[in-house]
């Protein structure tokens, strides 16, 4: 028996829904969020692609990575112009991101990893919602 989440996680490429005006609004909001806050942009992109559009999780992850790369290049250029980059930290972070991306993409190629990746995505979103609620209630 498959749960709804498991069906989404195992969905094959090509079953995506057409892009609607709601999709455009969602991605506009995500773009504004990415430009101002950045935090969790990748999660929101994955969530929108998989849940709203029904795009395969592996394909969604590739799209998310390409979009985040564009955001990174633009932001890095602006921070570089303003002299706001601490290069020793940036290089270490870049190496860690490269290794994580490499290992993550290798792991994502197996069928079982799609279910675990989707579970992790849902868990992170639930944790973030609870964390935001807690921080707003406790202050």
URBELSUL-V219880 format. One line per field, one symbol per residue. ss: DSSP state (H for helix, E for strand, C for the rest). phi: phi as a letter, one per 20 degrees, with the letter a starting at -180 (. if undefined). psi: psi as a letter, one per 30 degrees, with the letter a starting at -180 (. if undefined). Layout:
ss = ???
phi = ???
psi = ???
This chain:
ss = CCCHHHHHHHCCCCCCCCCCHHHHHHHHHHHHHHHHCCCCHHHHHHHHHHHHCCCCHHHHHHHHHHHHHHHHHHHHHHHHHCCCCCHHHHHHHHHHHHHHHHHHHHHHCCHHHHHHHHHHHHHHHHHHHHHHHHHHHHC
phi = .deffffffegefoeffffdfffffgffffffgffedmgmgffffgfffeefemfgfffgfffgffffffffffffffffgemdeefffffffffffffffffffffffeffffffffffgfffffffffffffffffe
psi = kkleeeeeefklkfgkllklfeeeeefeeeeeeeeeeekgeeeeeeeeeeeefgkkeeeeeeeeeeeeeeeeeeeeeeeeefhgkjeeeeeeeeeeeeeeeeeeeeeffkeefeeeeeeeeeeeeeeeeeeeeeeeef.
